Amino acid sequence: MTHRFADILQGLMDNRGLLPRAVSRASARAESTILQLLHGSLPPSPELVRDIAPVLQIPEADLLAIAGLEPIRDPEHLTPYRHFSEVGELVSVASSLSNEQLRRLIIFARNLRSEDEN
């Protein structure tokens, strides 16, 4: 039987048009980890929730509650992820791009970051 979190995670991803690979890349988690969450063979942990919440465009505290986990009491982690909804939207859009378009988007993003550093 699949874990309730697995079903909800799949629904959240479906609603946002996200594939496991996109969630993996955006959260810096292995695709196998995301697949294990989706199959219910890996229970969610606070660290995993923290990494995937911004990708799903959902507050970390809400995803922790969905996962049945205690909220993180560390004040450093109570602050919402900066621009989490925009990051999630970018991941959603990027997941539907062709390989060439995705490559160009990455180059563009790196150039933007370089402009800020100068």
C-alpha positions as CSV (number, residue, x, y, z in Angstrom):
1,M,0.0,0.0,0.0
2,T,1.3,3.4,-0.9
3,H,1.8,6.0,1.8
4,R,-0.7,8.8,1.9
5,F,2.1,11.3,1.4
6,A,3.1,9.5,-1.8
7,D,-0.4,10.0,-3.3
8,I,-0.5,13.7,-2.3
9,L,3.0,14.3,-3.6
10,Q,2.0,12.7,-6.9
11,G,-1.1,14.9,-7.1
12,L,0.8,18.1,-6.3
13,M,3.3,17.2,-9.0
14,D,0.6,16.4,-11.5
15,N,-1.2,19.7,-10.8
16,R,1.9,21.6,-11.5
17,G,3.0,19.5,-14.5
18,L,6.2,18.4,-12.8
19,L,8.0,15.2,-13.5
20,P,10.2,13.4,-11.0
21,R,13.3,14.5,-12.9
22,A,12.3,18.2,-12.7
23,V,11.6,17.9,-8.9
24,S,14.9,16.1,-8.5
25,R,16.9,18.8,-10.4
26,A,15.2,21.7,-8.7
27,S,15.5,20.2,-5.2
28,A,19.1,18.9,-5.6
29,R,17.8,15.5,-4.6
30,A,18.5,12.3,-6.5
31,E,15.7,11.3,-8.9
32,S,15.7,7.9,-7.2
33,T,14.8,9.6,-3.9
34,I,11.9,11.4,-5.5
35,L,10.7,8.1,-7.1
36,Q,11.0,6.3,-3.8
37,L,8.8,9.0,-2.2
38,L,6.3,8.7,-5.0
39,H,6.1,4.9,-4.6
40,G,5.8,5.1,-0.8
41,S,9.0,3.1,-0.2
42,L,10.8,6.1,1.4
43,P,9.0,8.0,4.2
44,P,9.3,11.8,4.0
45,S,11.8,13.4,6.3
46,P,11.9,17.0,7.4
47,E,15.0,17.5,5.3
48,L,13.4,16.1,2.1
49,V,10.2,18.2,2.7
50,R,12.4,21.3,3.1
51,D,14.1,20.7,-0.2
52,I,11.0,19.9,-2.3
53,A,8.5,22.4,-0.8
54,P,9.7,25.3,-2.9
55,V,9.6,23.3,-6.0
56,L,6.0,22.4,-5.3
57,Q,5.1,26.0,-4.6
58,I,3.9,25.1,-1.1
59,P,5.0,26.4,2.3
60,E,7.3,24.1,4.1
61,A,5.1,24.1,7.2
62,D,2.1,22.9,5.1
63,L,4.0,20.1,3.4
64,L,5.4,19.0,6.8
65,A,1.8,18.8,8.1
66,I,0.7,16.9,5.0
67,A,3.6,14.5,5.6
68,G,2.5,14.1,9.2
69,L,5.8,15.6,10.5
70,E,6.3,18.0,13.3
71,P,7.0,21.6,12.3
72,I,10.6,22.6,12.5
73,R,11.1,24.8,15.6
74,D,14.5,26.2,14.5
75,P,13.9,29.9,13.9
76,E,16.2,29.9,10.9
77,H,13.9,27.4,9.1
78,L,10.7,29.2,10.0
79,T,11.4,31.9,7.5
80,P,9.7,31.0,4.2
81,Y,12.0,30.1,1.3
82,R,12.8,33.3,-0.6
83,H,10.7,33.5,-3.7
84,F,9.5,29.9,-3.3
85,S,6.5,30.4,-5.6
86,E,8.5,32.0,-8.4
87,V,11.1,29.2,-8.2
88,G,8.3,26.6,-8.4
89,E,6.8,28.4,-11.4
90,L,10.1,28.5,-13.1
91,V,10.6,24.8,-12.5
92,S,7.2,24.1,-13.9
93,V,7.8,26.1,-17.0
94,A,11.3,24.7,-17.5
95,S,10.0,21.1,-17.2
96,S,8.1,21.5,-20.5
97,L,10.9,23.1,-22.5
98,S,12.9,21.2,-25.2
99,N,16.5,20.3,-24.4
100,E,17.8,23.2,-26.4
101,Q,15.4,25.7,-24.8
102,L,16.4,24.4,-21.3
103,R,20.0,24.8,-22.2
104,R,19.4,28.4,-23.3
105,L,17.4,29.1,-20.1
106,I,20.3,27.8,-17.9
107,I,22.8,30.0,-19.8
108,F,20.5,33.0,-19.4
109,A,20.1,32.3,-15.7
110,R,23.9,32.0,-15.2
111,N,24.4,35.3,-17.0
112,L,21.8,37.0,-14.8
113,R,23.6,35.7,-11.7
114,S,26.9,36.9,-13.1
115,E,25.5,40.4,-13.6
116,D,24.5,40.6,-10.0
117,E,28.0,39.5,-8.9
118,N,29.6,42.3,-10.9
